[in-house]
């Protein structure tokens, strides 16, 4: 039961971060960064609004990765966790925003 609760909390925190950009950093791959600004805006908006999680694309239920199509571009986004406060390692399922920094990378599928 604790694992299910932790995953649900992680999913909620990941959704909040992805939707707002708060409590983490977002990076665009070189391929996405090179696209016209209107295309980048559409991609970022689609990632922020993404809600189509299924057991196939989110088997752990943490809402930390997905693929989608924006215009003619296949996009992958992935959230990773990095320790905060001088810690050397992080449990990837940590649901405490004070102990981890969320880092999202948005990339073209062919860059994966």
DRENMAR-985733 format. One record per residue (C-alpha): x, y, z. Coordinates in steps of 0.001 Angstrom, whole numbers. Example, Ala and Ser with C-alpha at 12.3 -4.5 7.8 and 13.67 -1.06 7.14 Angstrom:
2
TIZA | 12300 | -4500 | 7800
TIZA | 13670 | -1060 | 7140
This chain:
112
TIZA | 0 | 0 | 0
TIZA | 2853 | 2423 | 789
TIZA | 4243 | 1956 | -2726
TIZA | 859 | 2766 | -4280
TIZA | 568 | 5906 | -2123
TIZA | 4109 | 7005 | -3011
TIZA | 3464 | 6531 | -6712
TIZA | 219 | 8516 | -6470
TIZA | 2022 | 11357 | -4680
TIZA | 4845 | 11251 | -7251
TIZA | 2292 | 11383 | -10076
TIZA | 577 | 14399 | -8506
TIZA | 3912 | 16202 | -7998
TIZA | 5042 | 15317 | -11539
TIZA | 1758 | 16598 | -12993
TIZA | 2109 | 19837 | -11037
TIZA | 5720 | 20322 | -12148
TIZA | 4989 | 19450 | -15766
TIZA | 1978 | 21755 | -15871
TIZA | 3542 | 24747 | -14126
TIZA | 7322 | 24380 | -14296
TIZA | 7463 | 24950 | -10529
TIZA | 9814 | 22958 | -8313
TIZA | 12085 | 21757 | -11109
TIZA | 13971 | 22484 | -14277
TIZA | 12921 | 21887 | -17882
TIZA | 15388 | 21337 | -20706
TIZA | 14795 | 21171 | -24441
TIZA | 16963 | 18880 | -26536
TIZA | 19035 | 20390 | -29341
TIZA | 16484 | 19198 | -31896
TIZA | 13530 | 20801 | -30127
TIZA | 15504 | 23976 | -29387
TIZA | 16292 | 24350 | -33104
TIZA | 12615 | 24363 | -34121
TIZA | 10747 | 27615 | -34844
TIZA | 9448 | 29325 | -31709
TIZA | 5804 | 28690 | -32620
TIZA | 6542 | 24958 | -32881
TIZA | 8428 | 24959 | -29565
TIZA | 5511 | 26760 | -27926
TIZA | 3068 | 24167 | -29280
TIZA | 5273 | 21317 | -28023
TIZA | 5674 | 22800 | -24539
TIZA | 1942 | 23473 | -24336
TIZA | 1125 | 19896 | -25403
TIZA | 3503 | 18472 | -22780
TIZA | 2030 | 20709 | -20072
TIZA | -1528 | 19683 | -20965
TIZA | -822 | 15953 | -21501
TIZA | -3247 | 13753 | -19542
TIZA | -3544 | 10596 | -21661
TIZA | -1765 | 8251 | -19256
TIZA | -2516 | 4553 | -19641
TIZA | -996 | 1366 | -18210
TIZA | 840 | 1010 | -21545
TIZA | 2595 | 4396 | -21458
TIZA | 2759 | 4783 | -17648
TIZA | 3183 | 1285 | -16186
TIZA | 4412 | 2526 | -12782
TIZA | 1723 | 5198 | -12499
TIZA | 4157 | 8040 | -11747
TIZA | 3383 | 10234 | -14792
TIZA | 7128 | 10651 | -15389
TIZA | 7388 | 9937 | -19128
TIZA | 5269 | 9881 | -22274
TIZA | 5362 | 10218 | -26035
TIZA | 3017 | 12334 | -28118
TIZA | 2753 | 13840 | -31576
TIZA | 2698 | 17597 | -32062
TIZA | 2164 | 18606 | -35670
TIZA | 4604 | 16468 | -37647
TIZA | 6949 | 15886 | -34699
TIZA | 6994 | 12830 | -32450
TIZA | 7953 | 14081 | -28978
TIZA | 9165 | 12278 | -25860
TIZA | 9320 | 13919 | -22458
TIZA | 10909 | 12388 | -19371
TIZA | 11119 | 13529 | -15757
TIZA | 14159 | 12442 | -13764
TIZA | 14880 | 12990 | -10085
TIZA | 18096 | 14451 | -8669
TIZA | 19025 | 14811 | -4987
TIZA | 18846 | 18186 | -3262
TIZA | 20660 | 19437 | -198
TIZA | 23994 | 17715 | -752
TIZA | 22627 | 14179 | -764
TIZA | 24640 | 11747 | -2852
TIZA | 21793 | 9590 | -4105
TIZA | 18056 | 9643 | -4515
TIZA | 15418 | 6950 | -4391
TIZA | 13716 | 7273 | -7821
TIZA | 10319 | 6919 | -6198
TIZA | 10842 | 9700 | -3668
TIZA | 7679 | 11766 | -3358
TIZA | 9106 | 14535 | -1144
TIZA | 9766 | 17692 | -3211
TIZA | 12216 | 18934 | -546
TIZA | 14541 | 15989 | -1116
TIZA | 14532 | 15812 | -4930
TIZA | 14698 | 18222 | -7836
TIZA | 12563 | 17261 | -10815
TIZA | 14309 | 17632 | -14177
TIZA | 12230 | 17301 | -17347
TIZA | 13767 | 16809 | -20769
TIZA | 11618 | 17369 | -23850
TIZA | 13105 | 15820 | -26988
TIZA | 12347 | 14666 | -30495
TIZA | 11761 | 10913 | -30562
TIZA | 14662 | 10444 | -32968
TIZA | 17001 | 11998 | -30384
TIZA | 16173 | 9352 | -27774
